[in-house]
Structures are given as structure tokens and as C-alpha cells.
Amino acid sequence: TEIKYMRLIKETDIKFMSQSRFAFFLSGAVILAGLISLFLQGGPRLSIDFKGGTLVAVQFIEDMDVNDVRQSMGAVSIEGRAHDYSRAEIKHFGSARDISVRLPILEDQPENFPQLIVNHLYDSFPTVVPADQNDFILSIDKVGPKIGAELSGKAVMAIVSALLLILIYISIRFEFKFAVGAIAALSHDVLITIGIFSIMDYEISLPIIAAFLTIVGYSLNDTIVILDRVRENVKSMKRISYSDMVDHSINDSLSRTIITSITTFLVVLILYLFGGEVIHYFAFAMMIGVVVGTYSSMYVACPIVVQLHKGIKS
């Protein structure tokens, strides 16, 4: 019996390969903008997960002005001495009632330093804090410099290892030129996501690294489906050019690709809108990844496979 399934787009004949030059120009421009931003900022903006430091997030019972909080941090008593932390990163965390204070690693920092910061904020605004201090604290994070450096190394190793293993797997399962196209698409996706985070001045934290690895997996899935169709059509479409055959393969998979991308995008969009501050940037990275991953499967991986095929033939 014939299995019928929904096709969002029917019988398309889009010439993807003829658009590849414009696609490379577009991708190059976005990646270049991201690299310039990274260069100007001295690299990606890393969270305390990697740099080390203290993050305190608290919740007042009324909307707060960040400048008032900053002014109060100008004289924090630590072990009998006044310290000026007014230049620390102080911003709203979610709503206007929630404030986060981020402090770098400090010399001779006491063990209870995060609690001292909480106590100072609690005592500085007695009329706009909850009666119970436990209700005032949203989160307290403290990461040492050694742990931060170790996590940075492991994060980079995780991404590089994933790309290397994918290269080996696709080379064995398909062909080496397919593996090169897939790795180029995955690297393209990660570079664009990092670049956009840099341009928007968003932090790279451990959840964002998890998002990068998820983007790699999602984009790879899209790319594998198209390349698998290419491999099937190579045997049955010997009379047409390799470029036209790749176009035909992308068009065959287009309905499935778009349906999958739209449903995934809607899920991460809902997470972005309603998931709360903790998951906000993870969902944002995933939204970029879904869009860019779908694009790169068609406009980065496949054109590179076509160019490598021409090189092998010549």
C-alpha cells in the first residue's frame, strides 16, 4: 500500500546551485561581520562559567532602577573595609524587579563573598525587599579561575571532537566529499551563531555551548537527509549533470526539510518567549541554529559537494 504524507511544497524546481554564488557572498558577509565584532571585542564575551567570578541575582518587590543599585554598590563593607563595586556589571535579570550583579575574580575574596553582596543589597533597600531574605535570592553562582579555564578547554574540545567524529563517520558512510561539505556547513552554522552573539553582546555560557552542539546535530540531520537523496539519485539520474541532479535531490527533500524546520523553530520560539531568563539565550541560539542550519544544508554543503565533484572529474 502506498503511504501518503503531507507535502507543504509540491513539485518544486528551484535552481539552488545557480544561486550558490549569492549564498556564499551572503554567508561570507555575515561571518565577516561576526569576526570583525569578535576582533573589536577581543573575542567572545564569556560568562563566569569560563572566566570565573561571582554572579548574584536578586528579586525586589518593586521595579528597580539599575543606577540606584549601582550607586549602592559604591560602598560595600567586606571584612570591615569599604569596597567600590559600582563598576561591576549590574543589569535587570528578566523583569524590572530582578537585578543581577556580576563581579570578576577578586584577590583575597572571603568564602562568603556572594552572601555578603546579597546582605548588602538587602540592607540597602529595606522598603522594597521581601520580609524573608530567602525570597530575595534568585540565584548565587561562584566559579573559580581554575575551573573556568578547565571548562573553556573542555568546551572547545567538545565542539572540535564532534566535528572530527562527524567527518570520519560521513567519510565511511558516504563519501569524503560529502563529509567535507557537511563539516563546512556545520562550521558555518557555529561561526554565524557566535558572530551574532558577539554583535548583540550576548554571553557565551555552558548552556550556549550545549546549544552549539545541538545546532551541529540538527544541521547535520538536515544535511544527511539531502546528501542521502543525492547518493540515491546519482545511480538513477546518470543522464543529467551532477549539478542538476543535486538540485533535484534538494527539491525532493524540500517539503520534509521545511516542515521539520518550522516545527522545530516554533518550539524554540515558545521557549524563547515563555521559557524564562535562564533558558532565554539557549533558545535564542537554537532559533539562529534552526534557520542557519536549514539554509546551510542547501546553500553551503551541497554547493561544496558539487565543486569537489567537478574537481575530481577534472
N, C-alpha and C positions, 0 to 999 in steps of 0.2 A: 504493500500500500504506500501511496505517496504521502510524505509528511509535509503538510503545508505550514508555513510560518510567515509572520508578518514582515513585510519589507517596507521600510519607511521611504526608501528611494528605489524606484523601479527602472531597470534598463537604462542606466546612465552610460554615457560615452565621453567622460571628461578626459582631456589630454593632460594628465598630470605631469608627464615628463617634459612636455613643451613649456610648462610653467616653472620648471625646476630652477632656471636661472634667476627668475624674480624671487623665488622662495629662498635661494641661497643668499641673495642680496638682503632680503628682509631679516633672515636669521643672523647674518653677519652684522647687520646694523644693531640689532637688539643685543647681541653678545658683546659687541664693541662698546656700546653704551654702558653695559654692566661692568665690563673690565675697566673702563675709564673711571666709573664710580668707585670700584674697589681700589684702584690705584690712588685716587684722591683721598680716600678714607684710610689708606694704609692696610687694606684687607677687609674681610667681612667683619661686621660688628658681632663679636662673640659674647654670649651670655656668661654668667658666673659659673655655669657648668664647665666651661673651658678655661676661663681666666682666673677663677677663684674670687671669692668675695662674700658679701652678706646681702641678702635680699629680705626685706621686711615688708609685708603687705598688711594693711590695717583697714578697718571699716568704721567710719564715723556714722552718727545717726542723722547728720545733716550734710548737705553739699559743702565741700571744702574748696577753698582757693589754694592752689598749689603754692602761690607766693607766700601765703600766710604760714604754710607748713615749712617752706624753705627758710623763712625768717626765724622760725622757732628752732630750726636745726643749726642756727648760727652759734649757739652756746649750749653744747651737750656736755653734761658733767660725767666724766669717766674716771673713776677712782680718785675723786677729789680735784680733778683738773678739767678746765673748760676746753672743749674742742669745737672747732668750726667745721661743720659738715654741710654748710649751706650750698656748697658747690657740688654736692652729691646729685646723682640722678634721681629726681623726685617727680613723679607724674601720677595721673589718675590711672587706676587699675580697674578697668571695667566701667563702673559708674562714677559720677562726680563725688560720691561719698567714699569711694575706695581710693586709697593712696598707697603707692609703692615707693620705697626708699631703697636704692641700690648703692652700696658702698664697696669700694675696692678693698683688696687685702691691705691691712694696716699693720704697722710694726707694733710689737708689744700689745697686741689686742687681747683683752681678757676673754676667758672661755664663755662668759655670759654676756658678751658684747651685744648679740642680737636682742636679748631680753632688756638690756639697758636702753637700747634705742626705742623699743616698744614702751617701756616705762616712761621715757622722756616725752614721747608723743602723747601718751595717755594723760600725763600730768600737765602737759602744756595747754590742752583744750578740754578742761574738766566739764564744761557745759554741753559739749557735743559728742561725748563718748558714752558707750553703754555702761550700765552700772557694774556689770561683770567684765573684767578685763579679758577673760577667755572669749567673750563675744566680740571683742575689739580686734583680736588677732585673726587674720585670714590665713597667712602662711609665713613661715620663717625658714629660709634656706641659707645654709652656710657651706661653702666649698673651699677647701684648702688649695693652695697653688700647685702642690704636687699632684693631687687628684685631678685638678683641672687640666694640667699638662698631659697626664696619662689618658684622660678621656679624649682630648684633642687627637692624640696619636691613634687611638683605637677607632675614632670616628672616621678619620681619613682612611685607615686600613680597611674598615668595613666596606666603604664605597669602592675602593680600588680592588679589593678582593672579589666583590660582587661582579664588577665589570670584567675582571680577568677570567673568572669561572664561567661567566656567560659566553665570553669569546671562545673558550675551549669547548663548551657544550655545543654551541651552534656550529662550530667548525666540524665537529664529529657528526652531529645530527643532520646538518645540511651541507653547506659548502663554506670555505673560508671567506669568500667574497660576501656571502650573506652575513657572516659574523662581523666583518668589518663595517658593513652598513648598519647593523643593529647597534654595535658599540658606538659608532658615530652619532646615531640618533639618541642613545641614552646619555652620552656625554653632553650633547647639545641641550637636552632637557634639563640636566642638573646645572649646567652653566647659566642658562637663561633664568632658572629659578633663583640661583644665588645672586645673579646680577640684579634681578627685580627686587630682591630683599635688600640689597645694598642701596639701590636707588631710592627705595622707600624708607631706608634707615631702620629696617627691622632686624631684630637679633637672630643669630643662629644659635639655637639651643639643642639639647638632646632630642626633644620631640621633633624638631625640624630635620635633624639627621635621619630620624625614623621616617619622616615624610619623604626625604630624598630617596631612601631605599625603597619605599612603597611606590614612588613615581617610577623608579627604574623597573620594578616588577610590572607595573601597569603598562608602561610604554612598551616593554619587551613583549608582553602578551599580544598587544595590538600588532606589533611588527612581525611576530612569529606567524600570526594568522595570515597576514598578507604574503609573507615570504613562502609559506607553505602552499598557498594558492599559485604563486609564481612557479614553484617547483613542479606542481601538477600540470600547469599549462605549458611548461617547456616541452613536455612529451606530446601533448595533443595539438599544439599550435606551432608546428615547425615551419609553416609557410609564411608566417608574418614576422616582422622584425622583432628583435628582443625588446626594444623599447615599447612597441605597440602591445606586445604580449604582457609586459609589466603593467601598462595602463589598463588593459583588460582585467588583469588579476586584481588591481586595486578597485576597479568598478564592481567586480564580482563581490568583493568583501565590504563595499562601502556602506550598505544598509546595516549590516551587522556592526560595523565599526561605529557608526553614528549613534545607533540605538544604545550600544554599550556605554559610549562616552556621555551621552545625555543623561542616562540613568545614574551613572557614577557621579557626574557633575552635580546633579540635583541633590544627591545625598550629602556631598561635601559642602554644598552651598547651605543646606539646612544646618549642618554642623557649624559653619562659619557664622550664620546669623543667630542661632539659638544655643550653640554649644557652650557658651561662656568664655571667659577670658583665657582660661587655662589651655583650651583646645583651639583658640581663635587663630593663632598663627600657623598651627599644624594644618588646619582646614584651608587656610589661605594658600599655603604651599601646595596642597593637594589640588586645589582648583586650578592653579597655574599648571601643575603637572598633567592634569587630565587634558586640558586644552592643548598644551605644547606637545604632550606625548602622542596625541592623536595626529596632530599636524606633522610631527617628525617622522612618524611611521610611513607617511605617504610622500613627504617632500624632502626628507633627508636620507632615510635608509634606502628607499628604492632608487632614487637617482644615483646614489653612490654605487649600488649594485650594478646598475646599467653601465656606468662609466668604467667600473672594474671589468665588466664583461667585454666591453669594447677594447680595453687594454689587453685582455687575454687573447682576444680574437686577432688583434693586430700583431 
